[in-house]
Amino acid sequence: MRYILFATCFFSLFYASAQNKPQLYNQDELPQTLLSNPGAAISFDKHIGVPLLSGFSFQVGSSGVSVYDIFRDDIPINAAINEALLDLSSTDYFNMNVQLELLSFGWRSSSSDMYYSGGVYHEIDAFSYFPKDLATLAYNGNADYIDVPFEFSELAFTAESLSVYHFGINKKVNNSWQLGARAKVYMSVANVNSINNRGDFTTRTTPNGPNFYTHTLRNVSLVANTSGVESFYDDEIDTGVTELVSNAFLSKNYGFGLDIGLTHFINEQWSLSASIIDLGFINHREDVRNFTAAGNYETNGIELTFPALIEGDEFTDYWQNIEDEFEDSINLSDSLSNDYTSWRPVKFNTSLQYAFGEDRSGECNCKSGGGRKYINNVGLHINSIKRPRGLQTAITAYYDRKWNSGLLTRVTYTYDKRSATNLGFLVSTKINKFNLYLAADNLVQSTNIAKARGASLQLGMQLVFENK
């Protein structure tokens, strides 16, 4: 049983990343750069994505442990799990993120200073902190943790599946400033979240009490909200494929969001950019179910009393008594249907970039208003994402080179909590108007995925029409 409990706390969380796409940020020749900064300086005047193939990204990993750390063959699995419990902390986080562009398009206005873009993409995002106290209690029990509270506040997770309709405007203000904004409508397919939990479980010695140990649940307040989920496991609700597809595109659980961004050209070679992505919320009111537990409870265990059989006393139902006492003290509910609001994980980006190696082909640099064009870029990109307990931050250094009009590459090095050896690579090629790009990170550990604490893949294809 303890393996099952520990696995529930551990393996269901074994996905981590910060939704960071450093290979695509500040890529002026790729339309996907507008999704991470609507104020990016772009060098094309129209794009049409290949439906379902214009953009795909997949990111998984772990900030504190790898699959190999648990299933290594040099020590027994019990010892490996114990080592993982010692190494992991309640600040370690786990996440999986998948994005698929269903539709993507954009065009430049006749005045050339405005670029309009829009589309639809589907996103799946799952995130959790590692509940170390609960995992320790589930696997090791409480025998070695007398007078040590197990905190329920460590339990914090979210998971959601949603479709996003978006439309953005990118404007060149002058030769120094590029601004942009993107409006979003979120259609939630399914959502599960449990944050802001509190309370603790403690076992204390009470040698003068009815029993030697007293077990206490104190200030317990646990809440889990779900929407679009009950219909999957409730036999009385008939949910067909048609209804699921309909919810993905026109859900009654919907919300709104905003992206804003800018690029500032300090001079012809130095530029600064920044963006705020997914500043938004979703109201959940359909197919909603809430699970709650609240209250205080204390027990000394079972105090055995033997009935006087000669007097005809009945046998005491000890377990039923404990259950009744628990239900009287802890208010449990799994039948509520209260509306709730979930907030999107806001993302922050900023970068400083230096361009060098003047292009002698005679092409202008349309980004900076007719100045010189450069074939190399080096930059520093900082990405943060807001999670329930604060910001998760990654820092990326990158180098771009445009080899010719049809080939562009980027090499990245990213440092964050999950890895200090994360090397990434992007290649983008264009044949006539057809563009294909492929990007991946954590290449150093790609030969042994089991030992890797994270990996990502991005690819896409579209028609891109360049400025003349």
N, C-alpha and C positions, 0 to 999 in steps of 0.2 A: 504493500500500500504506500509506503513512504516513497518508493520510486515513482509511483503514479503522481503523488502530490507534488514532488519536486519537479517532475517533468512538466506538469501543468504550469508551475511558476516559471520554469526556465525555457523549455523548448518552444512554447507558444509565443515567447518574446524574442526569438532568436533572429531578429531582423533589425539592422541599424544603419542609419545614415542621416545626414542632415539635409536631405533634399538639395544637395549642392550640385550644380552643373557647371563647373569652372571651364570646361572645354568649350561651352557654347556662349559664355558671357563675353561681351565686347567683340563678337564676330560680325563685323559689318557686312559680310557677304551672305550671311545665313539668316533667313526670316525668323528662326527660333530664338535669336537673340532678343527679339522684341518681347518675348514672354518673360524674360528675366529682367529686362529694362525697357519699358515702353518709350523711354527717351533716348534710346541708343542712336548713334549716328550710322545710318545704313547707306549702302552704295548702290542699291538696285531700285528700280521704279515699278516693279510688279512681281508678284509671285502667286503661284497656284500650286497647292500641295496635292500630291497623289492621295486620294481618299484612303484612310486607314494606314497609310504608309508615310505620310509627310513628317511625322515625328513620333518616335517611341523611345521611352527611357525606362530603365529598370535599375533599382538600387537596393542592395541588401548588405547586411554586415552586423557587427557587434562592437561596442565600445570597450568591452572588458574581457571577452573570452571568445575562442573559436570552437568550431565543432571538434577539431583535433584535440583540444585541451580536455574534452570529456571522453572521447573514444580512443585516446592514445593506447598503444598496445604494450607500453613498457611498465605500466602500473595497473592494478585492479581498478575497475570503474568506481568502486566506493572511494578509493583514495583520490581519484581524479575529480570526483564531485566535491569532496571535502576541500581540495585545493582550490577549485573554482569558487566555492562559497567563501573561502578566505580572501581570494583575490578580488572578487566582485564587491562593489559597494552599492548603497542605495542611490548613488548619483549616476551609476552606469545606466545607459539608455539603449533601447532597442527599437528599430523602426524598419518598415518596408515601404517603398514608394514606387508606384508604377503609373506612368502617364502614356496615353495613346491619343494622338491627334486624329480625330475623325474627319475634320474639315479645316482647311487653312487657306486663306487668300489675302491679298492686299494689293493696293495700287496707289500711285502717286498722283496728286492733283495736277491740274493743268498749269498751275502757277509754280509747281515744283518744290514749294516750301512745306507742303503737307503730305503725309503718307498715312493712308487709312488701312487698317488690317483687322481681320476678324476670323472667327472660326468656332469650332466645338472640339473639346477634348474630354476624355474620361480619365479620372484619377482614382487610384486606390492608395490610401495612406494608413498605416498601422504603426502605433507608437506606444511604448511602455517604458517606464523605469523598472529596474530590477528590484522586486520587493524582497530585500535580503532577509529581513526579520521573519517574514512569513515563509520564505523558502527554507530558512534554517529550522524553524519550528516544524515544518512539514517533514523535513528529512531527518533531523537529529532529535526531535522532541524537545521537551523542556527540562529534562532531568539535570542537565549541566548548566541550566540558566535560571537557577533559583534567585528571586529578587531582581531579575532582569526583565524589563518590560519589552514586549514585542509590539512594535508600533504599526498600526494600521495605516498611518499617513503615508507609508512608503508605497501603498497600492495606488498607482495612478497610470491609467492607460486610455487610449483612444483608438478607434478604428472607424474608417468611413470609406464609402464608395459613392462617387458623385460624378455628374456630368457638368461641364462648365461651358456656357455660351459667353463669348467675349467679343468686344469691339473696341479698338483703340485708335487714337490719333497721335501722330508723331509730327512735331512742327519744328522746323528750322527757324529760330528767332532771328539770328544773325550769324556771322562767321564764327562767333565764340560760344553760342548757346544753342543746344538742342533740347527740347522739352517734350514730354509725352505722358499720356494717361490712358488707362484701359478700364472700361466698365465690364463687370462680370455678373452673370446670373447663375447661381448654383442650383442644381437639381439633385437632391440627395436620394440615392437609392437605398442605402443602409448606413446606420450610424450606431456605434456603441461607445459609451464613454463613462469613465468613473474617475473623478478627480476630487480634490478637496476632502478626502476621507480623513477621519481622525479617530482617536481612541487607542487603547492598548490592552494587551492580555499579559497578566503577571501571575506567577506562582510564588507564594511566600511561605516561609516556615512559621507555623503557629503551634509550638509544643504545648501550650496551655489551652488550646482550643479543642473542639470536638474531635478533629483529626490533625495530623501533624502538618498537613499542607492546606493552604487556602488558595483557591484559584479565583482571580478577579478580572472581569471585563469592565473597564472604566471609560466613561465618556465616549461610548461607541456611537459613531455616526457614519454609516456607510451608504453610499448611493450609487446605483448604476442605472443609466438611462439608455434605452434602445429605441430606435425607430426603423421601420422597414425590415425588421428581423423576425418578429413574432410569427408572421405568416409562413416562415420557412419551417418552423417546428410545431405549429399548431395545426392538428389534423382537421379542425373545424373550419379553417380558413383555406380556401382553394385558390392557390396562386399559380397561374399558368405562365408559360414563356412569354405570351403576348403581353400580359400585365407587367411582367418584369421589364420587358423592353420599353413599354410605355412609361413606366416609372423612371427609367434611365433618362428619358428625354423630356418628360413633362410630369414631374413629381409634385405632389401636394406639400412636400417638405422642401421648401426652397428658401433662398436667401440672396443677398447682394454683396458685391465686393468691388474693390477699386485697387488698381495698380498705378503708381506714379513713378516717374523717373526723369533723369536729366543727364546730359553730357556737356561738360564745359571744356573748351579748347583754350588752355592757358596760352599756348602759342602753337606754331605749326607742328611741333614735335611732342609736346606734353599735353595730356588730356586727363580730366578727372570725371568720373561718372558715379552715380548713386541711384538707388531705386528702393521702393517699398512695394512688396508684392503680397497679394491676398489679404488686404485689409478689409475683412468682411465677416459675415455671420450667416447662419442657417437657422430658420425657425422650424422645429419639428412638431407636427400636429397630427400626422396620419400614421396609423399602425404603430402607436407609441406604447411602450411598457416601461414602468419604473420598478426597480427593486431597491428596497430600503431596509436598514437595520439600525435601531437606535435605542440607547438606554444604558443601564448599569446592571451588573450581575456579579454575585459572589457565591461561591459554593465551597464547602469543606469536603466535598466528595460524598460517598455513601456511608452513612452511619447505620450499621446493621442492627436491627432489633428483632428478636425472635418472639413470635406470638405464643401466647399461653394456649397451647393446643387444647388443654383440658377445658378451657373456657370457651372454646369454639371460635377464637379469633382467626381472621383471614390473613393469608400471607401478604406482606407489604409489597406493592409494585414499585420498587425503588426507581427504576428507570423512568416510569411514567411520572413519578413525583418530580424528578429532576427536570424532565421535559416541561411539565406544567409550570415549575418555578421559573425556568428560563424564558418561556413564552410570556409569563406575567411581567418579567423584568425587561426583556429585550423585545421591542416592538418590531416584528418582521412583517414585511408586505411585499408581495410579488404580483399584485393585481391592480396597481395604480396605472392611470393613463393620463398623466399630467403633461401638458405641452412643455417643451424646454428649448433653449437656444444653445447652439454650439458655435464656437468661434473658430475661424480658420487659423491655422498656424502661420502667423505673419512672418515674412522673410525680408531681410535687409541685405542689400548689396552695396558695396562701394569699391572703386578701383582707381589706381593711378597708373597711367600707361605712357611709355616713351617710344616714339617711332624713330627709326633710323634706316640708313641705306636708301638713298634717294633713287627712285625709279627713273631711269633715263629714257623711258619709252615715249615720253611726251604727254602721258595721261595726267589729267588734273586730279587733285584730291578733293572730290566733291564734298567730303565731310567738312572740310575747313574753308569752304567758299572759294575754291579755285586755286588753292596753294599747291605746294609740291606734294608728290605722292611718294610714300615709302613702302618698302617691301618687308621690313622687319618691325616687329613690336615686342617689347618686353613690358611686363606689368605685374602688379601686385593686386590681388582680388581678395576681399574679405567678405565672407557670407555668414550671416547669422539667421537662426530661425527660433521663434519664440515657442517654447514648450511650457507645460504647467509650472515648472520650477525655475524658469529663467531661460536665458539665451544659450543656444549651442552654436559655437563659432568655429569656422574653418578658414584658414589662410592659405591662399594659393599663389605661387609665383609661376608665371607662364612666359613662353617664347613662341611667337608666331613667325612664320615665313611664307610669303607668297612666291612660289617658285615660277609660276607663269600665270596666264589668265585663266587656266583651268585647274590649277593644283594649289591647295593651301594646307599647311600643317600647323599643329600646335603641340607643344610639349609642356606638361604641367607638373609641378610638385606641390602637393597639398599636405598641410599639417593640421591635424585635429586630434580629438581625444582617442579616436579609434586606431590611428596609425601615424608613425613618423617617417614611414618609407613609402608613401603613396605617390607613385609616378603614373601619369596619365598621358594619353596621346589622342589626337584628333587628326583625321585626314578628310578633306573635302575636295571633291573633284567635280568638274563641270564639263560636259560634252554638249556643245552648242548651248541650248537653254536648259538642259536637264542637269540638275544638281543631285549628288549623292554624298552623304557624309556618314562617317562612322567614328565613334569615340568610345573610349574605355579608360578606366583608371585602375589603380592598384596592380599594375602590370608585373611588379616584382614578385608578387605572390600568386600570380595567375597560373603557374605551373602546379600549384598544390592548393586548390580552392579550400580544402578542409582546414588548412592552417591560416587562411586569410580571415581577417576581421571585417572585411567589407569589399565590395566590388560594385561597379556600375557599368552600364552599357547604354549608349544612345545611338540611334541611327534614324535616318530619314531620307526622303527623296521628294523633289518638287521641281517645278519649272520656275526658273528665276530669270527675269529680264533685266539686264544691266542698264544703267544710265548711259546715254550717248555722250 
